[in-house]
């Protein structure tokens, strides 16, 4: 399977953009740690940033963005149950 030079360049630009976004989000994570937020807010913000970073990795580096709907729906179902499991301890 051969790919044109333009197609390869497009993929390389995408990977570089995702890498830059991950680097910026890592810097944001470090910056947030210096804000001395209350623990529940700090955890919520950290989980949000980590979720965004994880979504970028799964979508682009694991190529889930172009996968079939079945794989995407399984991923979304897994994310739903993760959220449910994270909410359960806060109900008590």
C-alpha positions in Angstrom: 0.0 0.0 0.0 1.7 3.2 -1.1 0.8 6.6 0.1 1.3 9.9 -1.6 3.8 12.4 -0.2 0.9 14.9 0.5 -1.0 12.3 2.4 2.0 11.5 4.6 2.7 15.2 5.2 -1.0 15.6 6.3 -0.6 12.8 8.8 2.7 14.2 10.1 1.2 17.6 10.6 -1.7 16.0 12.5 0.7 14.1 14.8 2.8 17.2 15.4 -0.4 19.2 16.3 -1.6 16.5 18.7 1.9 16.3 20.3 1.9 20.1 20.7 -1.6 20.0 22.3 -0.4 17.2 24.7 2.7 19.3 25.6 0.5 22.4 26.3 -1.9 20.4 28.4 1.0 19.0 30.4 2.1 22.5 31.1 -1.4 23.4 32.0 -1.5 20.5 34.4 1.7 21.7 36.1 0.4 25.2 36.3 -2.9 24.1 37.9 -1.0 22.3 40.6 0.4 25.7 41.7 -3.1 27.2 42.1 -3.6 25.4 45.4 -7.2 24.6 44.7 -9.4 22.8 47.2 -8.9 19.0 46.9 -12.2 18.2 45.2 -11.8 21.0 42.6 -8.2 20.0 42.0 -9.2 16.4 41.4 -12.0 17.4 39.1 -9.7 19.7 37.0 -6.9 17.1 36.9 -9.4 14.5 35.7 -10.8 16.8 33.1 -7.3 17.6 31.7 -6.3 13.9 31.8 -9.5 13.0 30.0 -8.8 15.5 27.2 -5.2 14.2 26.9 -6.4 10.6 26.9 -9.0 11.3 24.3 -6.3 12.9 22.0 -4.1 9.9 22.4 -6.9 7.4 21.8 -8.3 9.3 18.8 -5.1 10.0 16.9 -2.3 7.8 18.0 -4.5 4.7 18.5 -6.5 5.7 15.3 -9.9 5.4 17.0 -11.0 8.6 15.2 -11.3 6.6 11.9 -12.5 3.3 13.3 -15.9 1.7 12.9 -18.8 2.8 15.0 -18.8 -0.4 17.0 -15.3 0.3 18.5 -16.3 3.9 19.1 -19.5 2.9 20.9 -17.6 0.4 23.1 -15.2 3.1 24.0 -18.0 5.5 24.9 -19.7 2.8 26.9 -16.5 2.3 28.8 -16.1 6.0 29.4 -19.7 6.1 30.7 -19.1 3.4 33.3 -15.8 5.1 34.3 -17.8 8.3 35.0 -20.4 6.3 37.0 -17.7 4.6 39.1 -16.1 8.0 39.8 -19.4 9.5 40.9 -20.5 6.6 43.2 -18.0 7.6 46.0 -19.2 11.2 46.0 -22.8 10.2 46.6 -22.2 9.0 50.2 
